[in-house]
Amino acid sequence: MKKVFIGVDVSKEKLDATIIKRTEDQHEVAGYEVFENSKDGIRKLSGWVRKATKATKEECLYCAETTGGYDRLLCEQLYAKGHAIWRESALEIKRSSGLRRGKDDRADSKAIAEYAMRHADKAEPYRPTDKKLEELRELYLYRDSLVEEKKAKATRAKEIKATSASSPSATFMYKTSMEDVKRIESRIRECEKRIVRLIASDEGLSRNYGHVTSVKGISLVNGVALLVYTGNFTKFSNPNELATYYGVAPFRNQSGTSVNSRADVRCYSNRKLKGQLSQAALIAVLYNPTLKAYYDRLIAAGKPRGIALNNVKNKLLHIIFSLVKHDCDYEENHEWKRNERNGETEQGPTSSGRRKTSAEEASGVRQPASGLPAQKHAAETRLL
């Protein structure tokens, strides 16, 4: 059982640490200290905690906010020494702290320690990321920065050509800008080649990447993003959690009879991933017959195009999660084909993937499914 909680407020150069000791019926602040954010500073931090509390490693729980890359060294060093450290969302800690007037690093470290003490039963100790997955993440983010740089250079070149008067200087600026664009494009292609080689070098990454990209609409960018941000599908236990992270799962605000509206959760999602998934959904509704039929049904039912497309994004994530979970690639009319392989069917599928009834085989007319509402998803949207 954890008895000592160390809240660490991480910044680029220093670590503010507060210790809270808990007894059976009360708790107290046992100390506050500032350390350098370096290997030597982290070593001094763990030694200070040991001397101040006389507690074993099993009785201590370190907690820090997720701060990009600044907390990585702290997590790696403490994990290597056998300490339990919990990386928690800064928003979660802020929302749990109640009303606060003003802030400083000392108060923040105390708030983090108090959060760790109150929610110790929910703690998820840090585990280091696989080295190849971490390298894949760095390549993915580097490619993303190159794409943004290319867009800026291309936009600048376009503006120079459209607005600048004809002159040797304008020609020079436009020519060099276009050369920069071509050079960045070459770097992007090289980066993509490295990404493909890295994925191919790891069996787990290669297998899941193959499952993900077997879906029409999912290519290299979305496929790699899914591997990186799901930890190769280890960070989410079900597709609803993944859809929530992407910001495509619907939520509502409801209270009594007067409040009933759609909840705005855009600020809680990963907007970059959602934007990339939107491009995949647009491709899917053009070239994936199953998702195109699903999208068309929603439009015919009167759904706005934005909501229909969001449902397609949600469906894509559920399909992808199922593919990885069951270790198989995507195929059209999967349920019928599976039954056919098992020798359980004698009739072919309809255009929507549902097996034809004997009446349909005889008349060529599709009959509605008995007992099912017209808007219910057809069998082709189920993978397994």
Stockholm file with secondary structure:
# STOCKHOLM 1.0

chainA/1-384         MKKVFIGVDVSKEKLDATIIKRTEDQHEVAGYEVFENSKDGIRKLSGWVRKATKATKEECLYCAETTGGYDRLLCEQLYAKGHAIWRESALEIKRSSGLRRGKDDRADSKAIAEYAMRHADKAEPYRPTDKKLEELRELYLYRDSLVEEKKAKATRAKEIKATSASSPSATFMYKTSMEDVKRIESRIRECEKRIVRLIASDEGLSRNYGHVTSVKGISLVNGVALLVYTGNFTKFSNPNELATYYGVAPFRNQSGTSVNSRADVRCYSNRKLKGQLSQAALIAVLYNPTLKAYYDRLIAAGKPRGIALNNVKNKLLHIIFSLVKHDCDYEENHEWKRNERNGETEQGPTSSGRRKTSAEEASGVRQPASGLPAQKHAAETRLL
#=GR chainA/1-384 SS CCCEEEEEEECSSEEEEEEEEECSSCEEEEEEEEEESSHHHHHHHHHHHHHHHCCCGGGEEEEEECCTTTTHHHHHHHHHTTCCEEEECHHHHHHHTCCCCSCCHHHHHHHHHHHHHHTGGGCCBCCCCCHHHHHHHHHHHHHHHHHHHHHHHHHHHHHHHHHSCSSHHHHHHHHHHHHHHHHHHHHHHHHHHHHHHHHHTCHHHHHHHHHHHTSTTCCHHHHHHHHHHTTTTTSCSSHHHHHHHHTCSCCEEEETTTEEEECCCGGGSCHHHHHHHHHHHHHHHHHCHHHHHHHHHHHHTTCCHHHHHHHHHHHHHHHHHHHHHHTCCCCTTHHHHHHHHTTCCCSCBCTTSCBCCHHHHHHSCCCCCTTCCTTSCCGGGCCC
#=GC SS_cons         CCCEEEEEEECSSEEEEEEEEECSSCEEEEEEEEEESSHHHHHHHHHHHHHHHCCCGGGEEEEEECCTTTTHHHHHHHHHTTCCEEEECHHHHHHHTCCCCSCCHHHHHHHHHHHHHHTGGGCCBCCCCCHHHHHHHHHHHHHHHHHHHHHHHHHHHHHHHHHSCSSHHHHHHHHHHHHHHHHHHHHHHHHHHHHHHHHHTCHHHHHHHHHHHTSTTCCHHHHHHHHHHTTTTTSCSSHHHHHHHHTCSCCEEEETTTEEEECCCGGGSCHHHHHHHHHHHHHHHHHCHHHHHHHHHHHHTTCCHHHHHHHHHHHHHHHHHHHHHHTCCCCTTHHHHHHHHTTCCCSCBCTTSCBCCHHHHHHSCCCCCTTCCTTSCCGGGCCC
//
